[in-house]
Amino acid sequence: MSQQAPLLRIGRPDDGWSVALNALQTFPLIEATWDEALQALARVQPAAVLVTDNEADAATVAAFASAVDALAPYVPLIAVNPTPGQWASNLIPFAAPNGLARLDARLTAALRVRTLHAAVLRRHAGADALPALPDSDPLADASVLLLGRGASYPALSIALGERVGVIGALSIEIAAKHLNSRDLDGIVVGDGFSPRVVEAFLTVLADDPRFRDLPVVLTGSAAAFASSAQLANLELASGPAAEMAAQSLGLFRQHALAARLGRALQSLEAGGLLDPRTGLLQPEVFERDFAAAATDAQQRGASLSAARFAFDGAANRMLFDAARILSRLKRQADFACMQSDGSLLVAFTETELRTAHMIARRLASVMRHTLHGLGRDKGVEPHVTIVTLLPKDSAATMRARLEGDSRPQRQAAS
């Protein structure tokens, strides 16, 4: 983990961390006490910050965390055994076993996010007429898998659901399906599983490159198996449900930021045609491509269908989550966008109405079973409208039927 920028440690000179960190010889180390923390942050411009002294008051920690969060590119803030009640949304706790070896892995994973952020900022600064990068809190985009079936499950679901999207799984088999079909920003493992099942689940995650940086938070009886998998972002959480949720947010936020940056980089590589928050086409690009697809299909006598997914009363988090599900699951030849009202449009190229119905049903089924309201396992029902290209159709008339502008047009779409 060789970095030009140093690691800034906030702690006492006599706590033993200086010797331990310098022994790793993997990064330059700058140290400061809490009294010097803000000045050192501005002077050093570190690649990462490690807090080993957790005796500062909550206001001091919050002010420092806010200053770190304002830096660009991203600077990870890791605290060793932070004091309960002093959580900040960008503070990443470190309480897992295996000491400095796991801390080194945790820092390495966090610095990969910093490198990605630097690349996005560099590419964006050198490009013209591109949409602005999202400035909302990455937690607004985060989706977390809650795995468990013990007494703590309902309380954890509500506590986590107040800040992130929660997907519940009562079994390892259901969890595996979500892992393969969803873009997740973390996993919380609760009670209700045997030691062998927990250990096997962690081993599978560690062996799959897709999940090695995925935050995994172990709670309750599951915490006894923290050493069974070499996951960089494996963490322990204890206490009441609200406290465990607060401990987890920093890791989930970092992963959601990395996912957002990945989409932003894809958008930059596509010349700004993609929305960096959804991974779908920008609405004006969709309209242009849909018009061209309709004209081409009419000229060649080919099939073209389209679907609109509407989510009445759904929160913004669920709307963007649905968009990312569509981005992940749609066929490569199809294209889609999110409209300003939160509905999703998808064009199925070379596809007749019957096949379009089948594809739309599958997409709606995934959304129905994985989109949930805040803190509750209540699914969100997508309302789907499907149309297909008729002999005298144009992109405008197809769009009118999708939006339901008149009863005769809706009947023609069925």
C-alpha positions in Angstrom: 0.0 0.0 0.0 2.6 2.5 -1.0 1.2 6.0 -1.2 2.8 9.4 -1.9 0.3 11.1 0.5 0.8 10.0 4.1 -1.4 8.4 6.6 -2.5 10.8 9.3 -2.9 9.2 12.8 -4.9 11.0 15.5 -3.8 9.6 18.8 -1.5 9.8 21.8 2.2 9.5 21.2 2.6 6.9 24.0 -0.2 4.5 23.0 2.1 2.1 21.1 0.5 2.6 17.6 3.5 4.6 16.3 5.8 1.7 16.6 3.3 -0.8 15.3 2.4 1.2 12.2 6.0 2.2 11.4 6.9 -1.5 11.6 4.6 -2.2 8.6 6.7 0.1 6.4 4.0 0.4 3.9 3.1 4.1 4.1 4.6 7.4 5.5 3.1 8.2 8.9 2.2 11.7 10.3 0.9 11.9 13.8 -1.2 14.5 15.7 -3.3 14.8 18.8 -6.9 15.9 18.9 -5.9 19.4 19.7 -3.8 19.5 16.5 -6.2 17.4 14.3 -7.8 20.1 12.1 -4.6 22.0 11.6 -2.7 18.7 10.7 -5.5 17.7 8.3 -5.2 21.0 6.4 -1.4 20.9 6.4 -0.7 17.3 5.6 -3.5 16.6 3.0 -3.4 12.9 3.9 -4.5 9.9 1.8 -6.2 8.4 4.8 -6.9 9.2 8.5 -6.6 6.7 11.3 -8.1 7.6 14.7 -6.6 5.6 17.7 -7.6 8.0 20.5 -11.4 7.8 21.1 -11.5 10.1 24.1 -12.5 13.2 22.3 -16.1 14.5 22.8 -18.8 13.9 20.2 -18.7 17.5 18.9 -15.0 17.4 18.3 -15.3 14.1 16.4 -18.2 15.3 14.3 -16.4 18.5 13.3 -13.3 16.6 12.3 -15.3 14.0 10.4 -17.1 16.8 8.5 -13.7 18.4 7.6 -12.4 15.0 6.3 -15.6 14.4 4.3 -15.2 17.8 2.6 -11.9 16.8 1.1 -11.5 15.6 -2.5 -10.6 13.1 -3.7 -12.1 10.9 -1.0 -10.1 10.5 2.2 -11.1 7.4 4.3 -11.6 8.0 8.0 -11.0 4.9 10.1 -11.4 4.7 13.9 -10.1 1.9 16.0 -12.8 0.8 18.5 -14.7 4.1 18.4 -16.7 5.2 21.3 -20.5 4.5 21.1 -22.4 7.7 20.3 -19.6 9.3 18.4 -20.5 7.9 15.0 -20.4 10.0 11.8 -21.7 8.7 8.5 -18.2 8.8 7.0 -16.4 7.2 10.0 -15.4 3.6 9.3 -15.0 1.5 12.5 -12.2 -1.0 13.0 -13.0 -3.7 15.6 -12.5 -6.9 13.7 -9.7 -9.3 14.8 -6.4 -10.2 13.2 -4.9 -6.8 14.2 -2.6 -4.9 11.8 -2.9 -7.4 9.0 -6.6 -6.7 8.7 -6.1 -3.0 9.2 -3.7 -3.0 6.3 -6.3 -4.7 4.1 -9.0 -2.3 5.3 -6.8 0.7 4.4 -5.9 -0.8 1.0 -9.5 -1.3 0.1 -10.4 2.2 1.2 -7.6 3.7 -0.8 -8.8 2.0 -4.0 -12.0 4.1 -3.6 -9.8 7.2 -3.2 -7.9 6.3 -6.4 -11.2 5.8 -8.3 -12.5 9.2 -7.1 -9.3 10.9 -8.2 -9.6 9.3 -11.7 -13.3 10.4 -12.0 -12.4 14.0 -11.0 -9.5 14.1 -13.4 -11.5 12.8 -16.3 -14.4 15.1 -15.5 -12.2 18.1 -15.3 -10.8 17.4 -18.8 -14.1 16.9 -20.5 -16.6 19.4 -21.9 -20.3 19.7 -21.6 -20.8 16.7 -19.2 -23.5 16.5 -16.6 -22.5 17.4 -13.0 -21.4 14.6 -10.8 -24.0 13.6 -8.1 -23.6 15.6 -4.9 -26.1 13.8 -2.7 -25.1 11.6 0.2 -24.0 8.2 -1.1 -26.0 6.6 1.7 -29.1 7.7 -0.3 -28.1 5.1 -2.9 -27.1 2.3 -0.6 -28.8 -1.1 -0.5 -28.0 -3.5 2.3 -28.8 -7.2 2.6 -30.0 -8.2 6.1 -29.5 -11.9 6.7 -31.1 -13.4 9.8 -34.1 -15.0 11.4 -33.6 -14.3 15.1 -35.4 -12.0 17.6 -33.1 -9.1 16.6 -34.1 -9.1 12.9 -37.2 -6.8 13.1 -35.3 -4.1 15.1 -32.3 -4.3 12.8 -34.5 -4.0 9.8 -36.2 -0.8 11.1 -32.9 0.8 12.4 -31.1 0.1 9.1 -34.1 1.1 7.0 -34.0 4.6 8.4 -30.7 5.3 6.5 -30.3 2.7 3.8 -32.4 0.4 1.6 -32.9 -2.9 3.3 -33.3 -6.3 1.5 -34.3 -9.1 3.9 -33.2 -12.7 3.6 -34.3 -15.4 6.0 -32.0 -18.0 4.5 -28.5 -18.4 2.9 -30.2 -19.6 -0.3 -32.3 -16.4 -0.6 -29.2 -14.3 0.2 -27.2 -16.0 -2.6 -30.0 -15.1 -5.1 -29.8 -11.4 -4.0 -26.0 -11.4 -4.3 -26.2 -12.6 -7.8 -29.0 -10.3 -9.0 -28.5 -7.1 -7.1 -25.8 -4.4 -6.6 -25.4 -4.4 -2.8 -23.4 -2.1 -0.6 -23.2 -4.4 2.4 -24.4 -7.4 4.3 -25.5 -7.6 7.9 -25.5 -11.1 9.4 -27.7 -11.6 12.4 -28.8 -14.5 14.6 -30.4 -17.8 13.6 -27.6 -19.7 11.8 -25.3 -22.4 12.9 -21.5 -21.8 13.1 -20.9 -24.0 10.1 -23.4 -22.1 8.0 -21.9 -18.7 8.9 -18.4 -19.8 8.3 -19.3 -21.4 4.9 -21.1 -18.2 3.9 -18.1 -16.0 4.8 -15.7 -18.3 3.0 -17.8 -18.2 -0.2 -17.7 -14.4 -0.1 -14.0 -14.3 0.5 -13.3 -16.7 -2.4 -15.3 -14.6 -4.9 -13.5 -11.5 -6.2 -16.8 -9.6 -6.6 -17.4 -9.6 -2.9 -13.9 -9.3 -1.3 -14.4 -5.6 -0.7 -18.1 -5.9 0.2 -18.8 -4.7 3.8 -19.9 -7.6 6.0 -21.1 -6.7 9.5 -21.5 -9.6 12.0 -23.9 -9.1 14.9 -25.1 -11.2 17.8 -23.9 -14.8 17.7 -22.5 -14.5 14.2 -19.8 -12.2 15.6 -17.9 -15.3 16.9 -16.9 -16.2 13.3 -15.1 -13.0 12.3 -11.8 -14.7 11.8 -13.1 -17.3 9.4 -12.9 -15.2 6.2 -10.3 -12.8 4.9 -12.6 -10.0 4.0 -11.1 -6.5 4.1 -14.3 -4.9 5.2 -15.5 -7.6 7.7 -16.6 -5.8 10.9 -18.2 -6.6 14.2 -21.2 -4.7 15.7 -22.8 -5.0 19.1 -25.3 -3.2 21.3 -28.9 -2.1 20.6 -30.1 -2.3 17.0 -29.8 1.5 16.5 -26.2 1.4 17.7 -25.3 -1.5 15.4 -26.8 0.3 12.5 -24.8 3.4 13.3 -21.6 1.4 13.5 -22.2 0.0 10.0 -23.0 3.2 8.0 -19.4 4.3 7.3 -18.6 1.0 5.5 -21.9 1.0 3.6 -21.4 4.7 2.6 -17.9 4.0 1.3 -19.0 1.1 -0.9 -22.0 3.1 -2.2 -19.6 5.9 -3.1 -17.4 3.4 -4.9 -20.4 2.1 -6.9 -21.4 5.7 -7.7 -17.9 6.5 -8.9 -17.9 3.4 -11.1 -21.1 4.5 -12.8 -19.7 8.0 -13.2 -16.6 6.6 -14.9 -18.8 4.6 -17.2 -20.7 7.8 -18.0 -17.5 9.7 -18.7 -16.3 6.9 -21.0 -19.7 7.1 -22.8 -19.3 10.9 -23.3 -21.8 11.8 -20.7 -24.6 9.8 -22.3 -25.3 7.8 -19.1 -26.7 9.1 -15.9 -24.0 8.4 -13.2 -26.6 7.8 -10.5 -28.6 5.2 -12.3 -26.3 3.8 -15.0 -29.1 4.3 -17.6 -29.2 6.7 -20.5 -29.9 10.4 -19.9 -33.6 11.1 -20.8 -32.8 13.2 -23.8 -30.4 10.6 -25.1 -33.1 7.9 -24.7 -35.7 10.0 -26.6 -33.2 10.5 -29.5 -32.3 6.8 -29.6 -35.9 5.7 -29.3 -36.9 7.9 -32.2 -34.1 6.4 -34.3 -35.0 2.9 -33.3 -38.7 3.4 -34.2 -37.8 4.9 -37.6 -35.3 2.0 -38.3 -37.8 -0.6 -37.3 -40.6 0.8 -39.6 -38.2 0.9 -42.5 -37.0 -2.7 -42.0 -40.3 -4.1 -40.9 -38.7 -5.1 -37.6 -40.2 -5.4 -34.2 -39.8 -2.8 -31.4 -41.5 -2.8 -28.0 -41.2 -0.6 -25.0 -42.3 -0.6 -21.3 -42.9 2.0 -18.6 -42.4 1.1 -14.9 -44.1 3.4 -12.5 -43.8 3.3 -8.7 -46.6 5.2 -7.1 -45.6 6.8 -3.8 -42.1 5.2 -3.7 -39.3 7.2 -2.0 -36.4 8.5 -4.1 -34.1 5.8 -2.7 -36.3 3.0 -4.1 -36.7 4.8 -7.4 -33.0 4.9 -8.0 -32.6 1.4 -6.6 -35.2 0.2 -9.3 -33.2 2.1 -12.0 -30.0 0.3 -11.0 -31.8 -3.1 -11.0 -32.9 -2.3 -14.5 -29.4 -1.2 -15.5 -28.0 -4.5 -14.3 -30.7 -6.9 -15.6 -31.8 -5.4 -19.0 -30.5 -7.1 -22.1 -27.4 -5.6 -23.7 -29.3 -4.6 -26.9 -32.0 -2.8 -25.0 -31.8 0.8 -23.6 -33.6 2.6 -20.8 -33.8 5.8 -18.8 -35.3 7.3 -15.7 -37.8 10.1 -16.2 -38.1 13.2 -14.0 -41.2 11.7 -12.4 -39.2 8.6 -11.3 -40.8 6.2 -13.8 -38.5 4.0 -15.9 -38.7 3.6 -19.7 -37.0 0.7 -21.5 -37.0 0.0 -25.2 -36.8 -3.7 -26.3 -35.2 -3.8 -29.7 -36.1 -6.5 -32.2 -38.7 -7.7 -29.8 -42.4 -8.4 -30.4 -45.2 -7.8 -27.8 -45.3 -11.3 -26.4 -41.6 -11.5 -25.6 -41.7 -7.9 -24.2 -44.4 -9.0 -21.8 -42.3 -11.9 -20.6 -39.2 -9.7 -20.1 -41.1 -7.0 -18.4 -42.8 -9.5 -16.0 -39.3 -10.8 -15.0 -38.0 -7.3 -14.4 -41.1 -6.4 -12.4 -40.8 -9.6 -10.3 -37.3 -8.8 -9.3 -38.3 -5.2 -8.3 -41.3 -6.4 -6.5 -39.4 -8.8 -4.3 -36.3 -6.6 -3.6 -37.6 -3.0 -3.3 -38.7 -2.2 0.3 -40.1 0.7 2.2 -38.0 2.3 5.0 -37.5 0.0 7.9 -40.1 -2.5 6.8 -40.3 -5.6 4.6 -43.2 -4.1 2.6 -42.6 -4.6 -1.1 -43.2 -1.9 -3.7 -45.4 -2.9 -6.6 -44.3 -1.6 -10.0 -47.1 -0.6 -12.4 -46.1 -1.7 -15.9 -47.4 -0.5 -19.3 -46.2 -2.2 -22.5 -46.6 -1.1 -26.1 -45.3 -2.4 -29.4 -44.7 -0.8 -32.8 -47.8 -0.7 -35.0 -47.8 -0.3 -38.8 -48.4 3.5 -38.7 -46.7 4.2 -35.4 -43.9 6.6 -34.6 -41.8 7.1 -31.5 -44.2 9.9 -30.5 -47.4 7.7 -30.7 -45.7 4.9 -28.8 -44.6 7.3 -26.1 -48.1 8.6 -25.9 -49.5 5.2 -25.3 -46.8 4.5 -22.7 -47.9 7.6 -20.8 -51.6 6.8 -21.2 -52.6 10.0 -22.9 -55.9 8.5 -24.3 -58.0 5.5 -23.8 -58.0 4.3 -27.5 -54.2 4.4 -27.5 -54.0 2.4 -24.2 -56.2 -0.3 -25.8 -54.0 -0.5 -28.9 -51.0 -1.2 -26.6 -52.5 -4.2 -25.0 
